[in-house]
């Protein structure tokens, strides 16, 4: 597990970033936005450098300038970042009862994964006490093209975005790893059609995983749920029931994501009571 980097109080902060954050915080506190003169006066900032800062933030999509009033307000990009952060926290809380239920049903370790750039990252985990420990952890990055969760995430990606990801390269972990773009695309078509993905010793020899995509209210793939085990646990006899259980769990989480927040909270509280009963 990666260790956190301690804060170095001896290293000076970057003044330009401090000023930019002060501008964003001041705009957040305003109801109708603020103009250049108001911002420079209230924050005691020089007009020329502040204008350059605002222009940069506007070009990047973080701010929007009203052409009639000249006032700056938050753009859609900064709202999108905030929503992504909140959804990530909400998704983990919402999904955990489902992950625990899947773990108890399959007796396998369960992961919830999201895509970050060209990798799959574990954001939640339900360890199984019934089987040998799986050496994974929250925050672990995995090959997105050779894991069940990763392939489930890719199954909702457009061909153009998939081509961009492929250009990063498809690292080979062993002889079972898919490194051919053509073969990967063909497999992802099957994943999209069947609703589940399989990792048959493609990342780690001796290990297998079954995964399925989690979708938000728009139908977009936002995460994946998967079970991980060894060949002794995932084989031709257990495979059909595991696929069904994983798909049902992904569908249950997806369905709950479509509900209003207050309904989600009620469902989660009920799930906690059921698990403790």
C-alpha positions in Angstrom: 0.0 0.0 0.0 1.3 3.4 -0.9 2.3 5.5 2.1 0.9 9.0 2.4 3.4 11.8 1.9 3.9 13.9 5.0 3.3 17.7 4.6 6.6 19.6 4.4 6.0 22.8 6.3 9.4 24.1 5.2 8.4 24.2 1.5 6.7 27.4 0.5 3.2 27.3 -1.1 2.7 28.5 -4.7 1.4 32.1 -4.5 -0.4 31.9 -7.9 -2.4 28.8 -6.7 -3.3 30.5 -3.4 -4.6 33.5 -5.3 -6.6 31.3 -7.7 -8.2 29.4 -4.8 -9.0 32.7 -3.1 -10.8 33.9 -6.3 -12.7 30.6 -6.5 -13.7 30.7 -2.8 -14.9 34.3 -3.1 -17.0 33.5 -6.2 -18.5 30.5 -4.4 -19.7 32.8 -1.7 -21.3 35.2 -4.1 -24.9 34.6 -5.4 -24.7 36.4 -8.8 -21.0 36.3 -9.5 -18.4 39.1 -9.4 -16.6 41.3 -11.9 -12.9 41.8 -12.2 -12.9 45.2 -10.3 -14.9 43.7 -7.4 -12.6 40.7 -7.1 -9.4 42.7 -7.2 -10.8 45.2 -4.7 -12.1 42.7 -2.2 -9.1 40.4 -2.4 -6.5 43.1 -2.8 -5.1 41.6 -5.9 -3.4 43.3 -8.9 -5.8 43.8 -11.8 -3.5 42.6 -14.6 -2.5 39.3 -13.1 -6.0 38.6 -11.8 -7.5 39.2 -15.3 -5.0 36.6 -16.7 -6.0 34.2 -14.0 -9.7 34.6 -14.7 -9.1 34.3 -18.4 -7.2 31.1 -17.9 -9.9 29.6 -15.7 -12.5 30.6 -18.2 -10.6 29.0 -21.1 -10.3 25.8 -19.0 -14.0 25.7 -18.4 -13.9 26.3 -14.6 -15.4 29.8 -14.9 -18.0 31.5 -17.2 -18.1 35.2 -17.9 -21.5 36.8 -18.5 -21.1 38.9 -21.6 -23.8 41.4 -20.5 -22.7 42.0 -16.9 -19.0 41.0 -17.1 -19.5 39.0 -13.9 -17.6 35.7 -13.5 -19.4 32.6 -12.2 -18.6 28.9 -11.9 -18.6 27.0 -15.2 -19.9 23.5 -15.7 -16.4 21.9 -15.4 -16.0 22.9 -11.8 -19.5 21.7 -11.0 -18.7 18.4 -12.7 -15.6 17.9 -10.5 -17.6 18.6 -7.4 -20.3 16.1 -8.5 -17.6 13.5 -9.2 -16.2 13.8 -5.8 -19.6 13.6 -4.1 -20.7 10.7 -6.2 -17.5 8.8 -5.4 -18.2 9.1 -1.7 -21.9 8.4 -2.1 -21.2 5.4 -4.3 -19.0 3.7 -1.8 -21.5 4.2 1.0 -24.4 3.1 -1.1 -22.6 0.0 -2.5 -21.0 -1.4 0.7 -24.1 -3.3 1.9 -24.4 -4.9 -1.6 -20.7 -5.8 -1.6 -20.9 -7.5 1.8 -24.0 -9.4 0.8 -22.2 -10.6 -2.4 -19.2 -11.6 -0.3 -21.3 -13.6 2.1 -23.2 -15.3 -0.7 -20.1 -16.3 -2.8 -17.6 -16.5 0.0 -15.2 -14.6 -2.3 -13.5 -11.2 -1.9 -15.5 -8.5 -3.6 -14.1 -5.3 -5.2 -15.7 -2.1 -6.5 -13.6 -0.4 -9.1 -13.6 2.8 -11.1 -11.6 4.0 -14.1 -8.9 6.6 -13.6 -7.1 7.5 -16.9 -5.9 4.2 -18.3 -6.1 2.1 -15.2 -8.7 0.4 -13.0 -8.6 1.6 -9.3 -10.2 -0.3 -6.4 -12.3 2.2 -4.3 -14.0 -0.3 -2.0 -13.5 -3.9 -0.9 -15.3 -6.6 1.1 -12.7 -9.1 2.3 -13.8 -12.7 2.6 -13.0 -14.6 5.8 -13.8 -17.9 4.1 -11.0 -18.1 1.6 -7.3 -17.4 1.5 -6.5 -13.6 1.6 -6.5 -11.8 -1.8 -3.6 -9.4 -1.9 -5.5 -6.3 -2.9 -6.4 -3.0 -1.2 -8.4 0.1 -1.6 -6.4 2.4 -3.9 -4.7 -0.4 -5.8 -4.3 0.2 -9.5 -4.8 -2.6 -11.9 -4.5 -3.3 -15.6 -7.8 -2.2 -17.1 -7.5 -4.5 -20.1 -6.8 -7.7 -18.2 -9.0 -7.7 -15.2 -12.7 -8.5 -15.0 -13.6 -5.2 -13.4 -11.4 -3.3 -15.9 -13.1 -5.0 -18.9 -16.5 -4.3 -17.4 -15.5 -0.6 -17.1 -14.3 -0.6 -20.7 -17.5 -2.2 -22.0 -19.3 1.1 -21.9 -16.6 3.1 -23.6 -16.9 4.6 -27.1 -14.6 3.2 -29.8 -12.9 6.6 -30.1 -12.1 6.7 -26.4 -11.1 3.0 -26.4 -8.6 3.8 -29.2 -7.1 6.6 -27.1 -6.7 4.2 -24.2 -5.2 1.5 -26.4 -2.5 4.0 -27.5 -1.2 4.1 -23.9 -0.3 0.4 -24.5 -1.6 -3.0 -23.3 1.0 -4.3 -20.9 1.6 -8.0 -20.9 1.5 -9.6 -17.4 1.8 -13.2 -18.6 1.0 -15.4 -21.6 -2.7 -15.1 -20.9 -2.9 -11.3 -21.1 -4.7 -9.8 -24.0 -2.3 -7.4 -25.8 -4.0 -7.3 -29.2 -6.3 -4.3 -29.7 -8.4 -6.3 -32.1 -8.8 -9.2 -29.7 -9.6 -6.8 -26.8 -12.3 -5.0 -28.8 -13.9 -8.4 -29.7 -13.9 -9.4 -26.1 -15.4 -6.1 -25.0 -18.2 -6.6 -27.5 -19.0 -9.9 -25.8 -18.8 -8.3 -22.3 -21.3 -5.6 -23.5 -23.6 -8.3 -24.9 -23.4 -10.8 -22.0 -23.3 -8.2 -19.2 -20.2 -9.6 -17.4 -16.5 -9.9 -17.8 -14.0 -12.6 -16.9 -10.3 -12.5 -15.9 -9.0 -16.0 -16.5 -5.4 -15.7 -15.0 -4.8 -12.8 -17.3 -3.2 -10.5 -14.7 -2.1 -13.0 -12.1 -1.5 -16.7 -12.7 -3.7 -18.9 -10.5 -6.3 -16.1 -10.0 -9.7 -15.6 -11.6 -12.3 -12.8 -11.4 -15.8 -12.2 -12.6 -17.0 -8.6 -13.0 -20.1 -6.6 -14.1 -20.6 -2.9 -14.9 -22.5 -0.5 -12.6 -24.4 2.2 -14.4 -25.8 5.6 -13.3 -29.2 7.0 -14.1 -28.1 8.0 -17.6 -26.9 4.4 -18.4 -23.3 5.4 -18.3 -20.8 2.9 -16.8 -19.4 4.6 -13.7 -17.9 1.6 -11.8 -17.7 -2.1 -11.7 -18.2 -4.8 -9.1 -16.2 -8.1 -9.2 -15.5 -11.2 -7.2 -11.9 -12.4 -7.0 -10.6 -15.9 -6.1 -8.3 -18.7 -7.1 -8.9 -21.4 -9.6 -10.0 -23.7 -6.8 -12.9 -21.3 -6.1 -13.8 -20.1 -9.6 -14.2 -23.0 -12.0 -16.8 -24.5 -14.4 -19.1 -25.7 -11.6 -19.2 -22.4 -9.6 -18.9 -20.1 -12.6 -22.7 -19.9 -13.6 -23.9 -19.0 -10.1 -21.0 -16.5 -9.6 -21.9 -14.7 -12.9 -25.6 -14.5 -11.9 -24.7 -13.2 -8.4 -22.3 -10.5 -9.7 -24.7 -9.3 -12.3 -27.5 -9.1 -9.8 -25.3 -7.1 -7.4 -24.3 -4.7 -10.2 -27.9 -4.3 -11.2 -29.0 -3.6 -7.6 -26.4 -0.9 -7.2 -27.3 0.6 -10.6 -30.9 0.6 -9.7 -30.2 2.3 -6.3 -28.1 5.0 -8.1 -31.3 5.9 -10.1 -33.2 6.7 -6.9 -33.4 10.1 -5.1 -30.8 10.6 -2.3 -33.4 10.4 0.5 -34.6 7.0 -0.8 -31.0 5.7 -1.0 -30.5 6.7 2.6 -33.6 4.7 3.7 -32.5 1.7 1.7 -29.0 1.8 3.2 -30.3 2.1 6.7 -32.6 -0.9 6.1 -29.7 -2.9 4.7 -27.6 -2.2 7.7 -30.4 -3.3 10.0 -30.9 -6.5 8.1 -27.1 -7.3 8.1 -27.0 -6.8 11.9 -30.1 -8.9 12.6 
